[in-house]
Amino acid sequence: MYRVIKVLNNNGILVLDDANGQEQILLGNGVGFGHRMGERMAELPKGRRYELVSEKTSALTCVNGIDPIYIEAAGKIIEMAEAAMGPLQHDILIPMADHIAMAAARAREKKEIPNPFQHDIAALFGDEYEAARKGCEILKKMTGTVLGEDEAGFIALHIHAGLAQENVADSLETARLVGVCMTMIEEGTGKKLPYGSLGYNRLMSHVRYMLARARKGECTDLDLEAYAKEQFPFEYALAEQILKKLEQELRLVLAKEETGFLAIHIRRVTGGESET
């Protein structure tokens, strides 16, 4: 049996599954119409289910602070993103809705928050960023609110978090640290990196997965230490500096093999090696 905890609007209800104590939001055209708080149902109406998991706060407390239209909009964004990229963790629904609601409020007051990592997010999480831009169009159609590219970057982090099964803070930290690495490479070589080029995107992806390996305590299968140190001593020394910085930021020890691998990527994007 299911118990209706709250009717969000005609297109959404918050229910409790009595069998397992799981709170769920059900979204879909008309799923909330005619229902009332406390009502019990043997089966739920047809719609998209979003299971909610929170160790600190009840779902009712969370949804009470968010205009239901933004919960509905977040659901439509997740649905659109899943159609393009595959399944997302549905527990991003409320955090995304909460962010969108606050972003909409800031937009109305013309107090948008700048996103210093917007370009890094767009380059790192291209598919998620494109989905976020489409999500902004969904929000515009539903509410009339216009969000800019900076907010698209923040929404992309929520989508990526759902796709990668990590929290938004980790996604943002990844974008920040990748930006730190790219800046160190530009400053160390005295060259402006060719943003958007194949080599640039490969380098960003490499740093992203290097960070993921570090967090998981894994290392690359390739050991290019001796080769990179001998062939590209300047890039190798720069890679050592970058890894030392990352270790300080992450408070983790990165595998030694990462140095040579990173040095080769730096050489490729700054030293003219073939990108084919």
ChimeraX attribute file (.defattr): number of C-alpha atoms within 10 A of each C-alpha:
attribute: neighborCount
match mode: 1-to-1
recipient: residues
	/A:1	11
	/A:2	21
	/A:3	19
	/A:4	22
	/A:5	20
	/A:6	22
	/A:7	22
	/A:8	23
	/A:9	17
	/A:10	16
	/A:11	18
	/A:12	26
	/A:13	27
	/A:14	25
	/A:15	27
	/A:16	21
	/A:17	17
	/A:18	12
	/A:19	8
	/A:20	7
	/A:21	10
	/A:22	13
	/A:23	23
	/A:24	23
	/A:25	28
	/A:26	24
	/A:27	26
	/A:28	18
	/A:29	11
	/A:30	15
	/A:31	21
	/A:32	21
	/A:33	14
	/A:34	8
	/A:35	16
	/A:36	14
	/A:37	13
	/A:38	14
	/A:39	12
	/A:40	18
	/A:41	14
	/A:42	9
	/A:43	8
	/A:44	17
	/A:45	14
	/A:46	12
	/A:47	15
	/A:48	17
	/A:49	17
	/A:50	19
	/A:51	19
	/A:52	17
	/A:53	15
	/A:54	10
	/A:55	5
	/A:56	6
	/A:57	9
	/A:58	12
	/A:59	21
	/A:60	13
	/A:61	9
	/A:62	13
	/A:63	18
	/A:64	11
	/A:65	10
	/A:66	18
	/A:67	14
	/A:68	20
	/A:69	18
	/A:70	23
	/A:71	24
	/A:72	23
	/A:73	25
	/A:74	26
	/A:75	26
	/A:76	19
	/A:77	26
	/A:78	25
	/A:79	16
	/A:80	17
	/A:81	25
	/A:82	17
	/A:83	11
	/A:84	13
	/A:85	13
	/A:86	10
	/A:87	14
	/A:88	19
	/A:89	18
	/A:90	21
	/A:91	17
	/A:92	27
	/A:93	26
	/A:94	21
	/A:95	15
	/A:96	25
	/A:97	25
	/A:98	20
	/A:99	18
	/A:100	24
	/A:101	22
	/A:102	15
	/A:103	22
	/A:104	23
	/A:105	14
	/A:106	14
	/A:107	17
	/A:108	13
	/A:109	9
	/A:110	9
	/A:111	11
	/A:112	17
	/A:113	11
	/A:114	11
	/A:115	14
	/A:116	13
	/A:117	19
	/A:118	20
	/A:119	16
	/A:120	21
	/A:121	27
	/A:122	20
	/A:123	18
	/A:124	21
	/A:125	20
	/A:126	14
	/A:127	17
	/A:128	25
	/A:129	24
	/A:130	17
	/A:131	24
	/A:132	28
	/A:133	21
	/A:134	16
	/A:135	23
	/A:136	23
	/A:137	17
	/A:138	19
	/A:139	23
	/A:140	15
	/A:141	12
	/A:142	13
	/A:143	13
	/A:144	11
	/A:145	19
	/A:146	16
	/A:147	21
	/A:148	14
	/A:149	17
	/A:150	18
	/A:151	24
	/A:152	23
	/A:153	26
	/A:154	24
	/A:155	27
	/A:156	30
	/A:157	27
	/A:158	26
	/A:159	30
	/A:160	27
	/A:161	22
	/A:162	22
	/A:163	19
	/A:164	13
	/A:165	14
	/A:166	15
	/A:167	14
	/A:168	21
	/A:169	12
	/A:170	13
	/A:171	21
	/A:172	21
	/A:173	15
	/A:174	20
	/A:175	25
	/A:176	16
	/A:177	20
	/A:178	25
	/A:179	19
	/A:180	14
	/A:181	20
	/A:182	20
	/A:183	14
	/A:184	17
	/A:185	22
	/A:186	14
	/A:187	11
	/A:188	16
	/A:189	16
	/A:190	10
	/A:191	11
	/A:192	12
	/A:193	17
	/A:194	12
	/A:195	12
	/A:196	10
	/A:197	12
	/A:198	14
	/A:199	23
	/A:200	21
	/A:201	16
	/A:202	18
	/A:203	22
	/A:204	21
	/A:205	16
	/A:206	17
	/A:207	23
	/A:208	17
	/A:209	13
	/A:210	22
	/A:211	21
	/A:212	15
	/A:213	16
	/A:214	19
	/A:215	14
	/A:216	9
	/A:217	12
	/A:218	13
	/A:219	16
	/A:220	15
	/A:221	8
	/A:222	10
	/A:223	15
	/A:224	18
	/A:225	18
	/A:226	10
	/A:227	14
	/A:228	21
	/A:229	17
	/A:230	11
	/A:231	13
	/A:232	16
	/A:233	14
	/A:234	17
	/A:235	26
	/A:236	24
	/A:237	16
	/A:238	19
	/A:239	25
	/A:240	18
	/A:241	17
	/A:242	21
	/A:243	20
	/A:244	16
	/A:245	16
	/A:246	20
	/A:247	15
	/A:248	11
	/A:249	11
	/A:250	15
	/A:251	10
	/A:252	13
	/A:253	14
	/A:254	21
	/A:255	15
	/A:256	15
	/A:257	16
	/A:258	24
	/A:259	25
	/A:260	26
	/A:261	21
	/A:262	25
	/A:263	25
	/A:264	24
	/A:265	21
	/A:266	28
	/A:267	20
	/A:268	19
	/A:269	21
	/A:270	20
	/A:271	14
	/A:272	10
	/A:273	13
	/A:274	9
	/A:275	11
	/A:276	5
